[in-house]
Amino acid sequence: MTNLNCFGRHRRRTAPHNATGSRSELVAPPIHSRINGWSSPLHSFQFIALLIFSFMAIVAFGIYVPLLPAPWSYAAYALIGSAFVLHLFSHVTAVTIDPADVNVRRRKDYSSPMPTFDNSKHPHVIDNLHCTLCEVDVSPKAKHCSTCNKCIADFDHHCKWLNNCVGGRNYWFFFTAVSSAVIGVILLIPLVLFVFIEHYVNPAVLRTAPQFQTVKGNGTWLVFLPVAPVETSSISLLVVSFITALLSLAALLLLCHLLCFHIYLLSQGISTYEYIVRKRQSPNPKEKQQVPPALPSNGATAQSLEPQEPPLNCDAPLSSRSCTFKLEDRGPMPEPICAEMEEASGEHHLSYSSESATQKIAGESVMSLPVVWSLSETERPQASQVEVKPLEGRPVVQDPLGSSIMDTALVHQQLMTEQPQYLHFKQKMP
């Protein structure tokens, strides 16, 4: 069995040593380079892989296959046996092969100690296709493994189950070991389920071997047929079947995931190392959502793009000869800009506001004069159905800023001259 573990960054880094002593610093390499997976130090995953393989081989060929009827037992020996033998051969070969670069294998003396990497002289272990530790020129896809402490040709990853690096020299043996393991487990699971079901449905189908003729009772079973028959109980047989089924399902899920991943890498033409590098360099989708939108090219902020009203100051002093007020052609009157204007004693007093302009004339009542002659919908009389048209020739000339500056004497003169028109307008009002 194999395991793909390429995310242990603190144990797989080939970057220079971090002088700050952070958690991501390099692990101290061994004094000598490792030749293959059998070199010390051995990994515990190697023993676990061999233990699982041995257990499945023993229960398959020592318990379950001999219980099958004669025609099916021969087929099971051939198919399952071929898958197990192929896996064992490819697994041992992948562990035994030295995956180092060709120049390393030519000039490397594994008995001599490796030099210590000096990051003050070289920024990286491999610089311009030259390894500063192995002291040889390497191929473009070669990487220096910190665990094996040597440059690996066409580096893919370091496998703990093999205790060896997987590179160009042993990659296909690694791939064959994974594929054969998947095939062997797929064939073993139906065999275990068949024995488990037939034990309750029809036990006679499983007791066709000649050695069962001497066994009395259906509660006793024989294992390790036909070489060394050993009697066992039905409960022991079922417990072993249950453990084998669970272990096979777990191994099948992990091995299928690993096999599909490497099939994807082969279709893309990349290695595991290149896949991980691309994933690290690609931006995170969550970080994309958190990036604020870019500002306009002219440097304006979001607040400067919003429409802003100019500040109004109605408390500013007004001169005795002029008044500034804002008129609109249509719609309701805005808030007043100027509230009042005073003149010298003896003069008429005019007041401009947002409601109306009034003028006192001897013998007449006070007349309300709208400042905006185009009445809005809210200002038109509701009781009368008479349509009031705006007067033509309005004596107001607006500047481009929307305001009008007029002399008070001129305003008074225009109001006096236009008085008949206002009186006629007043008669129509209710």
C-alpha positions as CSV (number, residue, x, y, z in Angstrom):
1,M,0.0,0.0,0.0
2,T,1.1,3.5,-0.7
3,N,0.3,6.9,0.8
4,L,0.5,10.3,-0.9
5,N,1.7,12.8,1.6
6,C,3.0,15.9,0.0
7,F,1.6,18.5,2.4
8,G,4.2,18.2,5.2
9,R,5.8,21.4,4.3
10,H,8.0,21.6,7.4
11,R,9.6,18.2,6.4
12,R,9.7,18.6,2.6
13,R,11.0,22.1,2.1
14,T,14.2,22.6,0.0
15,A,14.4,26.3,0.6
16,P,17.3,27.9,2.5
17,H,17.4,27.6,6.3
18,N,15.4,30.3,8.1
19,A,17.7,32.2,10.3
20,T,14.9,33.6,12.4
21,G,14.1,30.2,13.9
22,S,10.5,30.0,12.8
23,R,8.4,26.9,12.7
24,S,8.9,26.4,9.0
25,E,12.7,26.0,9.2
26,L,14.4,23.0,7.6
27,V,14.7,19.6,9.3
28,A,18.3,18.7,9.7
29,P,19.2,16.2,6.9
30,P,20.9,12.9,7.7
31,I,24.6,12.7,7.6
32,H,24.7,10.3,4.7
33,S,22.3,10.1,1.7
34,R,19.9,7.2,1.6
35,I,20.2,4.8,-1.3
36,N,16.6,3.5,-1.4
37,G,13.7,2.6,0.9
38,W,15.6,-0.1,2.7
39,S,18.2,2.4,4.0
40,S,18.0,3.6,7.6
41,P,16.1,5.1,9.1
42,L,13.2,2.8,8.3
43,H,9.7,4.2,8.5
44,S,6.9,2.7,10.6
45,F,4.5,2.9,7.6
46,Q,6.6,0.3,5.8
47,F,5.9,-2.2,8.5
48,I,2.1,-1.3,8.5
49,A,1.9,-1.8,4.7
50,L,3.7,-5.2,4.9
51,L,1.5,-6.2,7.8
52,I,-1.8,-5.4,6.1
53,F,-0.6,-7.1,2.9
54,S,0.4,-10.2,4.8
55,F,-3.0,-10.3,6.7
56,M,-5.0,-10.1,3.5
57,A,-2.9,-12.7,1.8
58,I,-3.3,-15.2,4.7
59,V,-7.0,-14.8,5.1
60,A,-7.6,-14.9,1.4
61,F,-5.5,-17.9,0.5
62,G,-5.7,-19.7,3.9
63,I,-9.4,-19.3,4.8
64,Y,-11.7,-18.0,2.1
65,V,-10.5,-19.4,-1.2
66,P,-10.2,-23.0,0.0
67,L,-13.9,-22.9,1.1
68,L,-15.1,-22.2,-2.4
69,P,-16.4,-25.0,-4.6
70,A,-13.9,-26.6,-7.0
71,P,-14.5,-24.6,-10.2
72,W,-14.6,-21.2,-8.4
73,S,-11.6,-21.9,-6.1
74,Y,-9.3,-22.3,-9.1
75,A,-10.4,-19.1,-10.7
76,A,-10.0,-17.3,-7.3
77,Y,-6.5,-18.6,-6.9
78,A,-5.5,-17.4,-10.4
79,L,-7.1,-13.9,-10.3
80,I,-6.5,-12.9,-6.7
81,G,-3.1,-14.6,-6.7
82,S,-2.0,-12.7,-9.8
83,A,-3.1,-9.4,-8.3
84,F,-1.3,-10.1,-5.0
85,V,1.9,-11.3,-6.7
86,L,2.0,-8.3,-9.0
87,H,1.5,-5.9,-6.1
88,L,4.2,-7.5,-4.1
89,F,6.7,-7.4,-7.0
90,S,6.0,-3.8,-7.9
91,H,6.0,-2.7,-4.3
92,V,9.4,-4.2,-3.5
93,T,10.8,-2.9,-6.8
94,A,9.7,0.6,-6.1
95,V,11.3,0.5,-2.7
96,T,14.5,-1.0,-3.9
97,I,15.2,1.3,-6.9
98,D,17.5,4.3,-6.4
99,P,15.5,7.2,-7.9
100,A,18.5,9.6,-7.8
101,D,19.5,11.7,-10.8
102,V,21.8,10.1,-13.2
103,N,24.7,12.4,-12.4
104,V,24.2,11.8,-8.7
105,R,24.4,8.1,-9.2
106,R,27.5,8.4,-11.3
107,R,29.5,10.6,-8.9
108,K,27.8,10.1,-5.6
109,D,29.6,8.2,-2.9
110,Y,26.9,7.4,-0.4
111,S,29.4,6.4,2.3
112,S,30.8,10.0,2.5
113,P,28.9,12.6,4.6
114,M,26.9,15.3,2.9
115,P,28.0,18.9,3.2
116,T,25.9,21.3,5.2
117,F,23.9,23.8,3.2
118,D,25.1,27.4,3.6
119,N,22.3,29.9,2.7
120,S,24.8,32.8,2.9
121,K,26.5,31.6,-0.2
122,H,23.6,30.2,-2.2
123,P,19.9,31.3,-2.0
124,H,18.6,27.8,-3.0
125,V,19.8,24.2,-2.9
126,I,19.5,23.9,-6.7
127,D,20.7,27.0,-8.5
128,N,20.9,27.2,-12.3
129,L,20.5,23.4,-12.5
130,H,23.4,22.8,-10.2
131,C,22.9,21.2,-6.7
132,T,25.1,22.8,-4.1
133,L,24.8,19.8,-1.8
134,C,25.2,17.0,-4.3
135,E,27.8,19.1,-6.2
136,V,26.5,18.0,-9.6
137,D,24.5,19.3,-12.5
138,V,21.0,17.9,-12.5
139,S,18.1,17.7,-14.9
140,P,15.4,20.5,-15.1
141,K,12.8,18.5,-13.2
142,A,15.1,17.2,-10.5
143,K,14.5,18.2,-6.9
144,H,16.6,17.7,-3.8
145,C,14.7,15.6,-1.2
146,S,15.5,16.6,2.4
147,T,14.5,13.2,3.7
148,C,16.6,11.2,1.2
149,N,19.2,14.0,1.1
150,K,19.9,13.7,-2.6
151,C,18.6,15.0,-6.0
152,I,15.7,12.9,-7.4
153,A,15.3,12.7,-11.2
154,D,11.8,13.8,-12.3
155,F,10.7,14.2,-8.7
156,D,7.1,13.4,-7.9
157,H,6.8,13.0,-4.2
158,H,8.3,11.2,-1.2
159,C,6.2,8.2,-0.2
160,K,6.2,7.1,3.5
161,W,4.7,3.7,2.7
162,L,7.7,3.0,0.4
163,N,10.1,5.0,2.6
164,N,11.6,6.1,-0.7
165,C,11.2,9.0,-3.2
166,V,9.0,8.4,-6.2
167,G,10.7,9.8,-9.3
168,G,11.2,9.0,-13.0
169,R,12.9,5.7,-12.4
170,N,10.4,4.1,-10.1
171,Y,7.2,6.0,-10.8
172,W,5.6,3.3,-13.0
173,F,6.4,0.6,-10.4
174,F,4.7,2.8,-7.8
175,F,1.7,3.2,-10.2
176,T,1.5,-0.5,-10.8
177,A,1.6,-1.2,-7.1
178,V,-1.3,1.0,-6.4
179,S,-3.3,-0.3,-9.4
180,S,-2.7,-4.0,-8.5
181,A,-3.7,-3.3,-4.8
182,V,-7.0,-1.8,-6.0
183,I,-7.7,-4.8,-8.2
184,G,-6.8,-7.3,-5.4
185,V,-9.0,-5.6,-2.9
186,I,-11.9,-5.4,-5.4
187,L,-11.7,-9.2,-5.9
188,L,-11.3,-9.9,-2.2
189,I,-14.4,-8.1,-1.0
190,P,-16.9,-10.2,-3.0
191,L,-15.1,-13.4,-1.8
192,V,-15.5,-12.4,1.9
193,L,-19.2,-11.5,1.4
194,F,-19.9,-14.7,-0.4
195,V,-18.5,-16.8,2.5
196,F,-20.3,-14.7,5.1
197,I,-23.7,-15.0,3.4
198,E,-23.4,-18.7,2.5
199,H,-22.4,-19.5,6.1
200,Y,-26.1,-18.7,7.0
201,V,-27.9,-19.6,3.8
202,N,-26.3,-22.8,2.6
203,P,-23.2,-23.9,4.6
204,A,-22.9,-27.2,2.6
205,V,-21.6,-25.2,-0.4
206,L,-18.6,-24.2,1.7
207,R,-17.9,-27.6,3.0
208,T,-17.1,-29.5,-0.2
209,A,-13.4,-30.1,0.6
210,P,-12.6,-33.8,1.4
211,Q,-11.2,-32.9,4.8
212,F,-14.7,-31.9,6.0
213,Q,-15.9,-35.5,5.9
214,T,-14.1,-36.3,9.1
215,V,-15.6,-33.2,10.9
216,K,-18.7,-33.8,12.9
217,G,-21.3,-31.0,13.2
218,N,-21.7,-27.8,11.3
219,G,-20.3,-25.6,14.1
220,T,-16.7,-26.7,13.3
221,W,-14.8,-25.3,10.3
222,L,-11.4,-26.0,8.8
223,V,-8.9,-23.3,7.7
224,F,-5.6,-23.4,5.9
225,L,-6.8,-26.1,3.6
226,P,-5.5,-28.3,2.1
227,V,-2.0,-28.1,3.4
228,A,-2.5,-27.8,7.2
229,P,-6.1,-28.1,8.2
230,V,-6.9,-26.4,11.5
231,E,-10.3,-26.6,13.2
232,T,-12.0,-23.4,14.3
233,S,-15.5,-22.2,15.4
234,S,-18.1,-20.5,13.3
235,I,-17.8,-17.3,15.5
236,S,-14.1,-17.0,14.8
237,L,-14.7,-17.4,11.1
238,L,-17.4,-14.7,11.1
239,V,-15.3,-12.3,13.2
240,V,-12.4,-12.6,10.8
241,S,-14.7,-12.1,7.9
242,F,-16.1,-8.9,9.4
243,I,-12.6,-7.5,10.2
244,T,-11.4,-8.3,6.7
245,A,-14.4,-6.7,5.1
246,L,-14.0,-3.4,7.0
247,L,-10.2,-3.3,6.4
248,S,-10.7,-4.0,2.7
249,L,-13.4,-1.2,2.3
250,A,-11.1,1.3,4.1
251,A,-8.1,0.4,2.0
252,L,-10.2,0.5,-1.2
253,L,-11.4,4.0,-0.6
254,L,-7.9,5.3,0.1
255,L,-6.3,3.4,-2.8
256,C,-9.0,4.4,-5.3
257,H,-8.6,8.1,-4.3
258,L,-4.9,7.8,-4.8
259,L,-5.2,6.0,-8.1
260,C,-7.8,8.5,-9.5
261,F,-5.5,11.4,-8.5
262,H,-2.5,10.0,-10.3
263,I,-4.7,9.2,-13.4
264,Y,-5.6,12.9,-13.4
265,L,-2.0,13.9,-13.1
266,L,-1.1,11.7,-16.0
267,S,-3.9,13.2,-18.1
268,Q,-2.6,16.7,-17.3
269,G,1.1,15.7,-17.9
270,I,2.2,17.1,-14.5
271,S,3.7,15.6,-11.3
272,T,2.5,15.7,-7.8
273,Y,5.1,18.3,-6.9
274,E,4.0,20.6,-9.8
275,Y,0.4,20.2,-8.9
276,I,1.1,21.3,-5.3
277,V,3.1,24.3,-6.5
278,R,0.3,25.4,-8.8
279,K,-2.2,25.2,-6.0
280,R,-0.1,27.3,-3.7
281,Q,0.4,29.9,-6.4
282,S,-3.2,30.1,-7.4
283,P,-5.2,32.8,-5.5
284,N,-7.7,31.7,-2.8
285,P,-11.4,32.3,-3.8
286,K,-12.1,33.6,-0.3
287,E,-9.3,36.2,-0.7
288,K,-10.8,37.3,-4.1
289,Q,-14.1,38.1,-2.4
290,Q,-12.4,40.2,0.3
291,V,-10.4,42.3,-2.2
292,P,-11.9,45.9,-2.2
293,P,-12.9,47.3,-5.6
294,A,-10.3,49.4,-7.4
295,L,-10.6,53.2,-7.1
296,P,-11.1,55.3,-10.3
297,S,-8.0,56.3,-12.2
298,N,-8.2,59.9,-11.2
299,G,-7.9,59.0,-7.5
300,A,-11.4,60.0,-6.5
301,T,-12.8,58.2,-3.5
302,A,-16.3,56.8,-3.2
303,Q,-17.4,59.8,-1.1
304,S,-16.2,62.3,-3.7
305,L,-18.3,60.5,-6.4
306,E,-21.5,61.1,-4.6
307,P,-23.5,64.3,-5.4
308,Q,-22.9,66.9,-2.7
309,E,-25.0,69.9,-2.0
310,P,-23.1,73.2,-1.7
311,P,-23.4,74.7,1.8
312,L,-26.0,77.3,2.2
313,N,-25.5,80.3,4.5
314,C,-28.7,82.3,5.1
315,D,-27.2,84.3,7.9
316,A,-24.8,86.1,5.6
317,P,-25.3,89.9,5.6
318,L,-27.2,91.3,2.6
319,S,-26.5,94.7,1.0
320,S,-29.3,97.3,0.9
321,R,-29.4,97.3,-2.9
322,S,-29.5,93.6,-3.9
323,C,-30.8,90.2,-2.8
324,T,-29.8,86.8,-4.1
325,F,-32.5,84.2,-4.4
326,K,-33.0,81.0,-6.3
327,L,-35.8,80.4,-8.8
328,E,-36.8,77.2,-10.6
329,D,-38.8,77.0,-13.8
330,R,-41.0,74.1,-12.5
331,G,-41.7,72.2,-9.4
332,P,-42.0,73.2,-5.8
333,M,-39.8,76.1,-4.4
334,P,-36.6,75.0,-2.6
335,E,-35.7,76.1,0.8
336,P,-35.2,79.9,1.1
337,I,-31.7,81.2,0.6
338,C,-32.4,84.7,1.9
339,A,-35.1,85.4,4.4
340,E,-35.3,89.1,4.5
341,M,-34.0,92.4,3.3
342,E,-34.3,95.7,5.0
343,E,-34.0,99.1,3.4
344,A,-33.7,102.6,4.9
345,S,-36.7,104.1,6.7
346,G,-39.3,105.6,4.3
347,E,-38.9,102.9,1.7
348,H,-41.2,100.0,1.0
349,H,-40.5,96.8,2.8
350,L,-40.3,93.7,0.6
351,S,-40.0,90.2,1.9
352,Y,-39.0,87.2,-0.3
353,S,-39.6,83.7,1.0
354,S,-40.5,80.3,-0.3
355,E,-44.3,80.9,0.1
356,S,-45.2,84.2,-1.6
357,A,-44.2,87.7,-2.2
358,T,-46.6,90.4,-0.8
359,Q,-47.0,94.1,-1.8
360,K,-49.1,96.7,0.1
361,I,-51.0,99.2,-2.0
362,A,-53.2,102.0,-0.6
363,G,-56.9,101.1,-0.8
364,E,-56.3,97.5,-1.8
365,S,-56.1,94.4,0.1
366,V,-52.8,92.4,0.5
367,M,-52.2,90.4,-2.7
368,S,-50.3,87.1,-2.6
369,L,-47.8,87.0,-5.4
370,P,-46.1,83.7,-6.0
371,V,-42.5,84.0,-6.7
372,V,-42.6,81.0,-9.0
373,W,-45.2,81.8,-11.6
374,S,-45.3,78.2,-12.9
375,L,-47.4,76.8,-10.1
376,S,-46.7,73.2,-9.1
377,E,-49.5,70.6,-8.6
378,T,-49.6,71.3,-4.9
379,E,-49.8,75.0,-5.3
380,R,-52.7,75.1,-7.7
381,P,-56.2,75.8,-6.3
382,Q,-58.1,72.6,-5.6
383,A,-61.7,74.1,-5.5
384,S,-61.6,75.7,-8.9
385,Q,-61.3,73.8,-12.1
386,V,-59.9,76.9,-14.0
387,E,-56.6,76.1,-15.6
388,V,-54.0,78.6,-14.8
389,K,-51.4,79.0,-17.4
390,P,-48.0,80.4,-16.6
391,L,-47.5,84.1,-17.5
392,E,-45.4,84.7,-20.5
393,G,-42.5,87.1,-20.4
394,R,-41.3,86.4,-16.9
395,P,-39.0,89.2,-15.8
396,V,-36.5,86.8,-14.4
397,V,-33.3,85.9,-16.2
398,Q,-31.5,83.0,-14.6
399,D,-27.7,82.6,-14.8
400,P,-26.1,79.2,-15.5
401,L,-25.9,78.5,-11.8
402,G,-29.7,78.7,-11.3
403,S,-29.9,81.9,-9.3
404,S,-31.0,85.5,-10.2
405,I,-29.5,88.7,-8.9
406,M,-31.8,91.7,-9.4
407,D,-31.9,95.2,-8.2
408,T,-34.7,95.9,-5.6
409,A,-35.8,99.1,-7.4
410,L,-36.2,97.2,-10.6
411,V,-38.2,94.5,-8.9
412,H,-40.6,97.1,-7.4
413,Q,-41.0,98.8,-10.8
414,Q,-41.9,95.5,-12.5
415,L,-44.4,94.6,-9.8
416,M,-46.2,97.9,-10.3
417,T,-46.3,97.6,-14.1
418,E,-47.6,94.0,-14.0
419,Q,-50.3,94.8,-11.4
420,P,-53.3,94.6,-13.8
421,Q,-52.3,91.1,-14.8
422,Y,-52.1,90.0,-11.2
423,L,-55.5,91.6,-10.4
424,H,-57.0,89.6,-13.3
425,F,-55.3,86.5,-12.0
426,K,-56.7,87.2,-8.5
427,Q,-60.3,87.5,-9.8
428,K,-60.1,83.9,-11.1
429,M,-58.9,82.7,-7.8
430,P,-61.7,81.4,-5.4
